[in-house]
Amino acid sequence: MKLALGTQDVAVPQAERDRAIALARKALQTRNVPIDHPQLVMVVDRAVKVQRLLVVFAQPGAAWEVLGAVKVSTGRPGQAEHFKTPVG
């Protein structure tokens, strides 16, 4: 990921990594999507002070890991061309 993104890769504090993993687990669980084999999950944290896309390595029966993150813009409410990023 660092090779592809270069300087765009963002250092993410452990608390935010844990939050992203919790968000991913909750979203998948809510929609009854099992993690029955290792896979990558993309998480967009739309929180106003976060706005990041995180790539999470999810695997059954083992700890999940954030592999990297980049800043994203999910828009500014009330501005032209604002679209709320959908969940799921």
HELIX and SHEET records of a PDB file:
HELIX    1   1 LYS A    2  LEU A    5  1                                   4    
HELIX    2   2 GLY A    6  GLN A    8  5                                   3    
HELIX    3   3 GLN A   14  THR A   30  1                                  17    
SHEET    1   A 3 GLN A  39  ASP A  45  0                                        
SHEET    2   A 3 ARG A  52  ALA A  58 -1                                        
SHEET    3   A 3 GLU A  65  LYS A  71 -1                                        
END                                                                             
